[in-house]
Amino acid sequence: MLSEKPENYLREIIFITFVQKKIIVFTTICLFVISVLIAFFWPPTYSAGGSILLRGKKLEKSPEALEQINMRSTEVTKEDLAAEVEILRSPALIARAIKSLQEKGQYPTSAKPIPLNKEIHSIRKYSLETILEPMSNIIKITYFSKDKDYAVDFLQVLMDEYLQSRLKMYHPKQTASFYSGQANKFRDELKEKEDELIAMVEVSRSADPLKELQKDMDLRVQLEPILIKLKADVVDRELFIQQLNKGLKSKKMTFFSFVKNDLILSMSIGLQTILQEQGNLRRIYTKESKQFQLIEEQLKRSYSALLHEVRSYRDNELKKLEILTTNIEMLGAKINNIIIEDVELKKELIRQQSIVREITLRENSYDTFSKRNEETLSAQSGGLPSLVSILNRAFPSNGAIYPKKRVVIPLGLAVGMLMGFSLGFLRYYFDHTFKKPNDVENIAGLCVLFSIPLYDDLSEAPESSSQYLISGSALGSTSGPGPSLDLGPSLDTTLTPENILKPLSKPPTQKSILLPISILLIIACILVFISQRNSYQPDVKAVDDYSEPLK
């Protein structure tokens, strides 16, 4: 049995490298030359950069809402930033930027115009780049172009159009007309309500019903205690007169000492004195005596005078009672009139307050819509600060961003070497012919006596590792019984002059492999050059049609 020799991989790699050195060197040189050509002759690509800062998100409010709302910006979310990026990359915005450049005469002209949608698709896919700066509300914008000045102009126009489009999006012209119409409407209604209030005041002759109500209330507060006092006086006088009438009608002698009248009190005292003297005389004289008769006569005259005076006093009190009753009736009527007037004033006040509330509502509505109309007009004219601002205006790059000689040339050399080694190793491992004498021993299991290099021409150096091989089974049998191999007609184990010197299979020449590889590389370079196209002038009418959605 044949013994296996350990493989030396480093030697194998070095061997393959030297065997495939031509294809490796050729591929490396080709790609290096291509990278040099690209670095020096490829049309340079420039970039223009800018950035936009989104400071906050505006609170939305309904145009129909009448209450005043304090508008404050809220925190910007990732969705808001993504929406702003989509606005920046929108086809309509790019179309407006192209149209603006055409109007300014800054758009490059070309003999071969292309459809606008393809131009916009190319800008969105290859030329325009938007990046969200991490941990910030900044959107970085980059535009690539073959023309350095055009890149700056296009990006600046795009950013300006973005601000204008965003302003029109959040403050459309219809909003200002709506606010203006509503303000005029509420102003007319306010004038009608004010005229109605003036007419009501002229009819009612009451400038301020509330103050008149308060005045009447104060007057009632003053009159009602007086009325109550008068009614109490009337009751007292009626009781007093009743007592007087009772005394006058009484058959017994009444002195009327309860009457608070000086004359009546003095007469009552005199009567009491006469009555006392009569009592004293009765103890001395009889009723028929002259002295007793005189005192009796004097007593009757005094009592009669007292009754007459009391009757006069009663009549006087009746007149006062009548006056008090009249005053009570008048005062009650006045209070009733005040109450009726207060009811009418209250009704008038309610009607006026209703009109005043409507006037106040229309004043607030008029002020609100007028203010919003001014805000909208100011925002449309750029008078209000926007929540989105340009942080950095468009500025050009420091030289061409592609191709960079310091990057392209070393990269081409590295890629060429990598591709050369890859092609060399692939070619070596996919070539199944005998390339070394060891392959006969490792694959066929035969002993190799010696090898003779194969020469196509004795004057030339050997071009491959193909050799004439002398092998045989008889010599190989000295190492013991080997495996029975069927080598086929290509390898005869009989030691004959024909198979003592038998060449190994000759691999295909390297020229047959390098030629298609070179052709493929050239075709790839041509395709790359063809794929790069210049900017073309799009159709002006197509720009107008495409920018219509932003209006």
Secondary structure per residue as TSV (DSSP state, phi and psi in degrees):
chain	resnum	aa	ss	phi	psi
A	1	M	-	360.0	136.4
A	2	L	-	-73.3	140.6
A	3	S	-	-91.3	137.7
A	4	E	-	-84.2	135.4
A	5	K	-	-94.3	138.9
A	6	P	-	-65.4	140.6
A	7	E	-	-81.8	141.9
A	8	N	-	-106.2	100.1
A	9	Y	H	-69.8	-36.6
A	10	L	H	-62.7	-42.2
A	11	R	H	-65.1	-36.7
A	12	E	H	-63.3	-43.0
A	13	I	H	-65.4	-42.4
A	14	I	H	-63.9	-39.9
A	15	F	H	-61.9	-46.0
A	16	I	H	-63.5	-37.4
A	17	T	H	-63.5	-44.1
A	18	F	H	-71.1	-33.9
A	19	V	H	-66.9	-42.4
A	20	Q	T	-99.9	26.3
A	21	K	H	-64.1	-31.0
A	22	K	H	-67.0	-46.6
A	23	I	H	-68.6	-33.7
A	24	I	H	-66.7	-48.2
A	25	V	H	-64.9	-40.1
A	26	F	H	-65.2	-45.0
A	27	T	H	-65.2	-42.8
A	28	T	H	-61.5	-44.1
A	29	I	H	-64.6	-41.1
A	30	C	H	-61.4	-50.9
A	31	L	H	-68.4	-33.1
A	32	F	H	-65.5	-42.2
A	33	V	H	-64.5	-41.4
A	34	I	H	-62.5	-43.0
A	35	S	H	-64.2	-37.8
A	36	V	H	-64.8	-42.5
A	37	L	H	-62.5	-42.4
A	38	I	H	-64.1	-42.8
A	39	A	H	-64.6	-33.2
A	40	F	H	-103.0	-25.3
A	41	F	H	-118.9	-10.2
A	42	W	S	-70.7	137.3
A	43	P	-	-59.7	126.3
A	44	P	-	-68.4	146.8
A	45	T	B	-111.9	128.1
A	46	Y	E	-110.0	164.0
A	47	S	E	-134.4	151.8
A	48	A	E	-125.1	133.3
A	49	G	E	-118.7	153.1
A	50	G	E	-159.7	170.7
A	51	S	E	-145.8	149.8
A	52	I	E	-125.1	135.8
A	53	L	E	-108.0	126.6
A	54	L	E	-103.4	103.6
A	55	R	-	-78.7	-30.2
A	56	G	-	-171.6	172.5
A	57	K	B	-109.4	128.8
A	58	K	-	-78.1	137.6
A	59	L	-	-74.3	133.9
A	60	E	-	-83.4	139.6
A	61	K	-	-135.5	145.9
A	62	S	-	-74.0	137.0
A	63	P	T	-64.1	-23.1
A	64	E	T	-81.7	-13.2
A	65	A	-	-71.4	130.2
A	66	L	-	-96.1	-22.8
A	67	E	S	-72.6	150.8
A	68	Q	-	-82.2	135.8
A	69	I	-	-123.3	130.6
A	70	N	-	-77.0	110.8
A	71	M	-	-84.9	123.7
A	72	R	-	-133.1	141.9
A	73	S	-	-77.7	143.6
A	74	T	B	-106.8	177.2
A	75	E	-	-67.8	140.0
A	76	V	-	-83.0	131.1
A	77	T	-	-100.2	172.4
A	78	K	H	-64.1	-34.6
A	79	E	H	-64.1	-38.0
A	80	D	H	-64.6	-43.5
A	81	L	H	-63.5	-41.1
A	82	A	H	-63.4	-37.5
A	83	A	H	-64.7	-41.2
A	84	E	H	-64.9	-36.0
A	85	V	H	-64.0	-41.0
A	86	E	H	-65.4	-36.4
A	87	I	H	-64.2	-41.8
A	88	L	H	-62.9	-34.6
A	89	R	T	-97.4	9.4
A	90	S	-	-68.0	141.0
A	91	P	H	-59.3	-37.1
A	92	A	H	-64.1	-39.1
A	93	L	H	-66.8	-41.0
A	94	I	H	-64.0	-39.4
A	95	A	H	-63.8	-39.9
A	96	R	H	-66.4	-36.9
A	97	A	H	-63.8	-41.7
A	98	I	H	-63.2	-42.9
A	99	K	H	-63.4	-40.6
A	100	S	H	-63.6	-40.2
A	101	L	H	-65.9	-36.0
A	102	Q	H	-64.8	-40.9
A	103	E	H	-66.5	-33.1
A	104	K	H	-83.3	-8.4
A	105	G	T	74.7	24.6
A	106	Q	-	-104.6	-1.6
A	107	Y	S	-83.9	132.5
A	108	P	-	-67.4	140.8
A	109	T	-	-92.8	152.3
A	110	S	-	-146.6	149.5
A	111	A	S	-74.7	-19.6
A	112	K	S	-120.9	94.8
A	113	P	-	-71.9	151.2
A	114	I	-	-123.9	161.1
A	115	P	-	-58.5	145.1
A	116	L	H	-64.0	-37.7
A	117	N	H	-63.7	-35.5
A	118	K	H	-69.6	-38.6
A	119	E	H	-62.7	-44.1
A	120	I	H	-66.5	-40.6
A	121	H	H	-62.1	-39.6
A	122	S	H	-65.8	-40.1
A	123	I	I	-65.5	-45.1
A	124	R	I	-64.8	-34.9
A	125	K	I	-87.5	-39.2
A	126	Y	I	-112.9	-34.1
A	127	S	I	-99.0	-33.2
A	128	L	E	-104.0	128.6
A	129	E	E	-130.7	129.0
A	130	T	E	-122.1	132.6
A	131	I	E	-131.9	133.5
A	132	L	E	-87.0	118.7
A	133	E	-	-67.1	131.0
A	134	P	T	-65.4	144.9
A	135	M	T	59.3	35.0
A	136	S	S	-157.6	173.1
A	137	N	S	-106.9	34.3
A	138	I	E	-107.3	133.5
A	139	I	E	-108.6	119.2
A	140	K	E	-94.3	129.6
A	141	I	E	-118.5	134.7
A	142	T	E	-133.7	135.6
A	143	Y	E	-124.0	132.5
A	144	F	E	-107.4	138.3
A	145	S	E	-158.8	159.1
A	146	K	S	-74.9	-22.3
A	147	D	-	-103.8	122.0
A	148	K	H	-65.4	-47.3
A	149	D	H	-67.8	-39.7
A	150	Y	H	-64.7	-35.3
A	151	A	H	-61.1	-43.5
A	152	V	H	-66.3	-45.2
A	153	D	H	-62.7	-45.2
A	154	F	H	-64.5	-44.4
A	155	L	H	-66.0	-39.5
A	156	Q	H	-67.0	-42.2
A	157	V	H	-63.8	-39.7
A	158	L	H	-62.0	-43.3
A	159	M	H	-67.2	-39.3
A	160	D	H	-65.0	-43.5
A	161	E	H	-64.2	-32.7
A	162	Y	H	-63.6	-44.5
A	163	L	H	-64.3	-43.0
A	164	Q	H	-65.0	-42.8
A	165	S	H	-65.3	-40.6
A	166	R	H	-65.8	-37.9
A	167	L	H	-63.5	-44.1
A	168	K	H	-67.9	-30.2
A	169	M	H	-68.4	-41.9
A	170	Y	H	-91.6	-19.4
A	171	H	S	-133.3	71.5
A	172	P	-	-68.9	161.8
A	173	K	H	-64.7	-31.0
A	174	Q	H	-62.8	-28.6
A	175	T	H	-65.8	-44.0
A	176	A	H	-63.6	-43.4
A	177	S	H	-64.9	-37.0
A	178	F	H	-64.8	-47.4
A	179	Y	H	-62.1	-41.3
A	180	S	H	-64.2	-43.9
A	181	G	H	-62.7	-42.6
A	182	Q	H	-65.6	-40.1
A	183	A	H	-63.0	-42.1
A	184	N	H	-65.3	-38.9
A	185	K	H	-62.7	-48.2
A	186	F	H	-68.8	-29.2
A	187	R	H	-65.9	-42.5
A	188	D	H	-65.2	-43.9
A	189	E	H	-64.0	-36.2
A	190	L	H	-63.1	-41.3
A	191	K	H	-63.7	-41.1
A	192	E	H	-63.3	-43.8
A	193	K	H	-67.3	-36.6
A	194	E	H	-65.5	-41.0
A	195	D	H	-63.3	-39.1
A	196	E	H	-64.5	-39.8
A	197	L	H	-66.3	-39.3
A	198	I	H	-63.4	-44.2
A	199	A	H	-62.7	-38.6
A	200	M	H	-65.9	-39.5
A	201	V	H	-66.8	-39.4
A	202	E	H	-64.7	-36.8
A	203	V	H	-73.0	-45.7
A	204	S	H	-80.4	-13.7
A	205	R	T	54.7	30.1
A	206	S	-	-124.8	107.0
A	207	A	S	-71.7	-38.9
A	208	D	-	-140.4	91.5
A	209	P	H	-59.5	-30.0
A	210	L	H	-66.7	-42.0
A	211	K	H	-68.2	-38.4
A	212	E	H	-66.2	-37.5
A	213	L	H	-61.8	-42.0
A	214	Q	H	-65.5	-38.2
A	215	K	H	-65.0	-44.0
A	216	D	H	-64.5	-38.1
A	217	M	H	-63.4	-41.5
A	218	D	H	-63.2	-39.9
A	219	L	H	-66.0	-40.6
A	220	R	H	-63.5	-38.9
A	221	V	H	-61.4	-33.1
A	222	Q	H	-79.3	-38.5
A	223	L	H	-79.1	-34.9
A	224	E	H	-62.9	-42.2
A	225	P	H	-61.7	-35.9
A	226	I	H	-63.5	-42.7
A	227	L	H	-62.8	-41.4
A	228	I	H	-64.1	-41.6
A	229	K	H	-63.9	-42.7
A	230	L	H	-62.0	-42.8
A	231	K	H	-62.7	-38.1
A	232	A	H	-66.1	-39.7
A	233	D	H	-63.3	-39.9
A	234	V	H	-62.0	-43.7
A	235	V	H	-63.5	-42.1
A	236	D	H	-64.2	-43.3
A	237	R	H	-66.3	-39.4
A	238	E	H	-61.6	-43.4
A	239	L	H	-64.6	-38.7
A	240	F	H	-65.5	-44.4
A	241	I	H	-65.0	-39.9
A	242	Q	H	-59.2	-40.7
A	243	Q	H	-65.9	-39.7
A	244	L	H	-62.5	-46.2
A	245	N	H	-61.1	-39.3
A	246	K	H	-64.0	-41.7
A	247	G	H	-66.8	-37.3
A	248	L	H	-69.3	-34.1
A	249	K	H	-83.3	-13.4
A	250	S	-	-68.3	141.5
A	251	K	S	-80.0	-19.8
A	252	K	S	-84.9	159.8
A	253	M	-	-76.0	127.7
A	254	T	-	-117.3	132.8
A	255	F	-	-88.5	-15.1
A	256	F	-	56.7	40.8
A	257	S	T	-71.9	-12.5
A	258	F	T	-80.6	-11.2
A	259	V	S	-79.9	128.3
A	260	K	-	-91.5	71.3
A	261	N	-	-138.9	130.9
A	262	D	H	-64.9	-43.9
A	263	L	H	-63.1	-47.2
A	264	I	H	-64.6	-38.2
A	265	L	H	-66.1	-41.0
A	266	S	H	-66.1	-41.5
A	267	M	H	-64.3	-39.9
A	268	S	H	-64.6	-37.0
A	269	I	H	-68.4	-41.2
A	270	G	H	-64.0	-38.9
A	271	L	H	-64.5	-40.6
A	272	Q	H	-64.9	-34.8
A	273	T	H	-66.4	-44.0
A	274	I	H	-63.2	-41.5
A	275	L	H	-64.5	-34.7
A	276	Q	H	-68.9	-41.1
A	277	E	H	-64.2	-39.4
A	278	Q	H	-59.0	-40.3
A	279	G	H	-66.0	-36.3
A	280	N	H	-68.4	-42.2
A	281	L	H	-67.9	-30.1
A	282	R	H	-66.1	-23.9
A	283	R	H	-77.1	-24.0
A	284	I	H	-101.0	-45.7
A	285	Y	S	-109.9	163.4
A	286	T	-	-89.0	174.8
A	287	K	T	-71.2	-23.4
A	288	E	T	-86.8	-5.2
A	289	S	S	-72.9	156.9
A	290	K	H	-68.5	-37.5
A	291	Q	H	-65.9	-40.7
A	292	F	H	-68.1	-36.8
A	293	Q	H	-64.8	-39.5
A	294	L	H	-65.2	-45.0
A	295	I	H	-66.4	-32.3
A	296	E	H	-67.2	-42.0
A	297	E	H	-65.5	-40.9
A	298	Q	H	-63.3	-38.6
A	299	L	H	-63.9	-41.3
A	300	K	H	-66.4	-42.2
A	301	R	H	-64.9	-39.8
A	302	S	H	-67.0	-42.4
A	303	Y	H	-67.6	-37.8
A	304	S	H	-64.0	-40.0
A	305	A	H	-66.0	-38.2
A	306	L	H	-64.0	-42.5
A	307	L	H	-64.0	-39.1
A	308	H	H	-64.5	-41.4
A	309	E	H	-66.4	-37.4
A	310	V	H	-68.2	-38.3
A	311	R	H	-62.4	-42.8
A	312	S	H	-61.6	-43.9
A	313	Y	H	-63.0	-38.6
A	314	R	H	-64.3	-43.7
A	315	D	H	-61.5	-38.7
A	316	N	H	-63.6	-41.1
A	317	E	H	-67.0	-34.5
A	318	L	H	-64.4	-40.0
A	319	K	H	-63.6	-41.8
A	320	K	H	-64.0	-37.6
A	321	L	H	-64.4	-39.7
A	322	E	H	-63.8	-41.1
A	323	I	H	-63.4	-43.5
A	324	L	H	-61.7	-41.1
A	325	T	H	-62.9	-41.5
A	326	T	H	-63.7	-43.0
A	327	N	H	-62.4	-39.4
A	328	I	H	-63.5	-42.7
A	329	E	H	-64.1	-43.6
A	330	M	H	-64.8	-43.8
A	331	L	H	-66.2	-38.7
A	332	G	H	-64.2	-41.0
A	333	A	H	-63.1	-39.7
A	334	K	H	-65.0	-41.7
A	335	I	H	-64.4	-40.2
A	336	N	H	-62.9	-41.7
A	337	N	H	-62.2	-38.5
A	338	I	H	-63.4	-40.9
A	339	I	H	-64.0	-45.4
A	340	I	H	-62.7	-41.7
A	341	E	H	-64.7	-37.6
A	342	D	H	-64.1	-37.8
A	343	V	H	-62.5	-44.3
A	344	E	H	-66.2	-39.0
A	345	L	H	-65.0	-37.3
A	346	K	H	-63.7	-43.4
A	347	K	H	-61.4	-43.1
A	348	E	H	-64.0	-40.4
A	349	L	H	-63.0	-41.0
A	350	I	H	-63.8	-43.1
A	351	R	H	-64.6	-43.4
A	352	Q	H	-65.9	-40.2
A	353	Q	H	-64.4	-36.7
A	354	S	H	-62.4	-44.4
A	355	I	H	-67.5	-39.0
A	356	V	H	-63.7	-39.7
A	357	R	H	-62.7	-42.9
A	358	E	H	-63.8	-38.6
A	359	I	H	-65.2	-43.1
A	360	T	H	-63.0	-42.6
A	361	L	H	-61.3	-43.7
A	362	R	H	-71.1	-32.3
A	363	E	H	-64.0	-45.0
A	364	N	H	-63.6	-41.9
A	365	S	H	-64.6	-42.3
A	366	Y	H	-63.7	-43.9
A	367	D	H	-63.6	-41.6
A	368	T	H	-64.5	-49.0
A	369	F	H	-69.5	-33.7
A	370	S	H	-65.5	-42.3
A	371	K	H	-64.9	-43.5
A	372	R	H	-67.6	-33.0
A	373	N	H	-64.4	-42.4
A	374	E	H	-64.6	-40.6
A	375	E	H	-62.3	-43.3
A	376	T	H	-64.5	-45.2
A	377	L	H	-63.5	-39.0
A	378	S	H	-66.7	-39.8
A	379	A	H	-67.1	-39.4
A	380	Q	H	-67.1	-29.8
A	381	S	T	-89.6	1.3
A	382	G	T	82.7	18.9
A	383	G	-	-80.4	-26.5
A	384	L	S	-94.4	147.6
A	385	P	-	-68.6	135.2
A	386	S	-	-89.9	152.9
A	387	L	S	-77.3	-10.5
A	388	V	E	-121.1	130.1
A	389	S	E	-139.6	156.9
A	390	I	E	-81.2	114.8
A	391	L	E	-76.7	-47.0
A	392	N	E	-130.9	122.7
A	393	R	E	-71.2	167.4
A	394	A	E	-61.4	128.3
A	395	F	E	-135.4	145.1
A	396	P	E	-76.9	161.0
A	397	S	-	-76.8	161.4
A	398	N	S	-82.2	81.3
A	399	G	S	86.7	-177.4
A	400	A	-	-71.8	137.5
A	401	I	S	-87.6	-17.1
A	402	Y	B	-155.5	136.9
A	403	P	S	-84.6	145.7
A	404	K	-	-102.2	118.2
A	405	K	H	-59.1	-38.6
A	406	R	H	-69.9	-15.9
A	407	V	H	-104.2	-44.2
A	408	V	H	-68.7	-44.4
A	409	I	H	-66.3	-51.4
A	410	P	H	-61.8	-35.0
A	411	L	H	-67.1	-40.3
A	412	G	H	-63.2	-39.7
A	413	L	H	-64.1	-44.4
A	414	A	H	-65.9	-43.4
A	415	V	H	-66.0	-39.3
A	416	G	H	-61.6	-45.5
A	417	M	H	-63.5	-42.6
A	418	L	H	-63.3	-44.3
A	419	M	H	-69.3	-36.2
A	420	G	H	-63.1	-47.7
A	421	F	H	-62.2	-39.2
A	422	S	H	-64.7	-45.7
A	423	L	H	-65.1	-40.3
A	424	G	H	-62.6	-46.6
A	425	F	H	-66.4	-39.3
A	426	L	H	-64.1	-43.6
A	427	R	H	-62.5	-38.4
A	428	Y	H	-68.7	-43.7
A	429	Y	H	-79.6	-21.5
A	430	F	T	-91.1	0.5
A	431	D	-	-94.1	108.5
A	432	H	-	-92.7	15.2
A	433	T	S	-82.2	164.3
A	434	F	-	-73.1	119.0
A	435	K	-	-109.1	-19.1
A	436	K	S	-137.2	155.6
A	437	P	H	-59.8	-30.0
A	438	N	H	-63.9	-26.9
A	439	D	H	-62.1	-33.6
A	440	V	I	-65.3	-44.1
A	441	E	I	-71.5	-39.1
A	442	N	I	-76.3	-34.7
A	443	I	I	-95.4	-50.1
A	444	A	I	-87.6	-16.9
A	445	G	-	76.2	21.4
A	446	L	-	-104.2	152.2
A	447	C	-	-83.4	135.8
A	448	V	E	-98.9	121.2
A	449	L	E	-80.3	-53.1
A	450	F	E	-163.2	168.6
A	451	S	E	-130.3	147.1
A	452	I	E	-120.0	124.3
A	453	P	E	-60.4	146.4
A	454	L	-	-94.3	128.2
A	455	Y	-	-119.1	125.6
A	456	D	S	-75.4	-35.0
A	457	D	S	-143.8	128.3
A	458	L	T	-62.8	-23.2
A	459	S	T	-80.9	-10.1
A	460	E	S	-103.8	155.4
A	461	A	-	-75.9	158.6
A	462	P	-	-64.4	137.9
A	463	E	-	-100.3	-11.5
A	464	S	S	-150.2	177.1
A	465	S	S	-90.8	13.5
A	466	S	-	-69.9	135.6
A	467	Q	E	-139.5	161.1
A	468	Y	E	-86.9	131.8
A	469	L	E	-112.7	130.7
A	470	I	E	-108.0	116.8
A	471	S	E	-142.8	162.7
A	472	G	-	-167.5	156.2
A	473	S	H	-83.3	-24.3
A	474	A	H	-67.6	-45.7
A	475	L	H	-69.3	-32.9
A	476	G	H	-69.9	-18.3
A	477	S	G	-76.6	-10.6
A	478	T	G	-69.6	-19.9
A	479	S	G	-89.3	9.3
A	480	G	-	110.0	170.9
A	481	P	-	-66.2	118.8
A	482	G	-	-95.1	176.4
A	483	P	-	-70.7	146.2
A	484	S	-	-79.1	115.7
A	485	L	-	-117.1	136.9
A	486	D	-	-100.4	100.6
A	487	L	-	-86.9	-6.5
A	488	G	-	77.1	-174.7
A	489	P	T	-70.1	-17.0
A	490	S	T	-78.4	-15.3
A	491	L	S	-139.8	107.5
A	492	D	-	-100.5	131.9
A	493	T	-	-83.6	-5.9
A	494	T	S	-80.4	131.2
A	495	L	-	-76.8	91.2
A	496	T	-	-119.6	160.5
A	497	P	H	-59.6	-24.6
A	498	E	H	-75.1	-35.9
A	499	N	H	-107.4	4.8
A	500	I	H	-68.4	-43.0
A	501	L	S	-109.4	96.6
A	502	K	E	-127.3	122.8
A	503	P	E	-73.9	147.2
A	504	L	-	-72.0	163.6
A	505	S	-	-63.8	133.2
A	506	K	-	-85.7	123.6
A	507	P	-	-73.5	162.6
A	508	P	-	-66.0	150.0
A	509	T	-	-68.5	156.3
A	510	Q	H	-70.1	-25.6
A	511	K	H	-63.3	-35.6
A	512	S	H	-69.1	-22.3
A	513	I	H	-90.9	-40.9
A	514	L	H	-68.6	-31.7
A	515	L	H	-62.1	-52.6
A	516	P	H	-65.4	-33.1
A	517	I	H	-64.5	-43.1
A	518	S	H	-62.6	-41.3
A	519	I	H	-63.7	-42.0
A	520	L	H	-64.7	-40.3
A	521	L	H	-64.6	-41.5
A	522	I	H	-64.2	-43.2
A	523	I	H	-62.7	-38.6
A	524	A	H	-63.3	-42.5
A	525	C	H	-63.2	-41.6
A	526	I	H	-62.7	-42.2
A	527	L	H	-64.0	-37.1
A	528	V	H	-64.9	-42.7
A	529	F	H	-64.8	-39.3
A	530	I	H	-68.2	-34.4
A	531	S	H	-67.8	-23.8
A	532	Q	-	-82.6	120.2
A	533	R	-	-123.9	158.0
A	534	N	-	-84.6	166.4
A	535	S	-	-74.1	141.3
A	536	Y	-	-115.5	161.6
A	537	Q	-	-86.6	113.5
A	538	P	-	-76.7	167.3
A	539	D	-	-69.8	131.8
A	540	V	H	-65.4	-40.5
A	541	K	H	-63.5	-37.6
A	542	A	H	-65.0	-35.4
A	543	V	H	-63.3	-44.0
A	544	D	H	-61.1	-43.8
A	545	D	H	-66.1	-38.1
A	546	Y	H	-76.0	-29.2
A	547	S	T	-84.4	-0.4
A	548	E	G	-59.8	-37.1
A	549	P	G	-59.9	-22.1
A	550	L	G	-82.3	-11.0
A	551	K	-	-80.7	360.0
